[in-house]
Amino acid sequence: MPRPKIHDESTKMALLEAGARVLAREGPAALTTRRVADEVGASTTAVYTLFGGKGGLVREIYIEGFARLAEAFAAVERGHDPVADLRALGLAYRAHGLANPHLYELMFGRPVPEFAPATADVRDTVNSFQVLVDAVRRCLDQGLFAPADPLGIALQLWGLVHGLTSLELRGALGPPEQADEVWDAALANSSRGLRAASEEGR
C-alpha cells in the first residue's frame, strides 16, 4: 500500500505524536526521520516538508507540550476561592503530565542534548507559568497568604507539582489511589502552611 503524500495538519500531528513517543520510549538515538515516518506510514519527505527535518520536529514537540499545558490551565474555571483555584491548577498540571508523558520529558528535560529551545519559544512557554503567578497574586491580594513575592511562591508551588508529577510518571507514588492521597496531602499541607504564614503575619 503506497504511503500517503498528503502533508496536512492531521499528518503533522500524527508525526509529532509518533516522534514524542519514540523519544520517550527509546531515547534520542532512536529518533530519526525514517523511524518517525515509519511509525505513521508516511514518507521521510513528509517530515522534511512539515518540520524541515528532525530538529524542527523536536522543536514542534516542545511547543506542542506547552500548548497543551496552556489549554489545561485555560480549562480551569476561576471561582470565588483563589486558593481552591490554585489547587485546581496544580491538579491540571498533574493531569496534563499524565496524559502527555511523551511530551512532558522534552518540555522539562534534555532528552535530546543538541536541542535547545529558541528564545522566542521559551518566551511563549512563560505564558503558562504566568497563569500560576497570577493565581498566587490573587491569594496575596485577598490576604490569604502572607505578603511575599508572588513569583517566589509560584516557583515553590511549581516545584511541588512538577516533582510529584515526575515521581508519579515513574510509578514512585504507587497505584492511582495512593497517588491521589499523596497529592491531596501535599496540596493541603502547602496551602495550610501558606495560610498559617498569613495568619502569623497579622
Secondary structure as UniProt FT lines:
FT   HELIX           9..26
FT   HELIX           28..30
FT   HELIX           33..40
FT   HELIX           44..51
FT   HELIX           54..74
FT   HELIX           82..99
FT   HELIX           101..108
FT   TURN            113..114
FT   HELIX           119..141
FT   TURN            142..143
FT   HELIX           150..169
FT   TURN            170..173
FT   HELIX           176..200
//
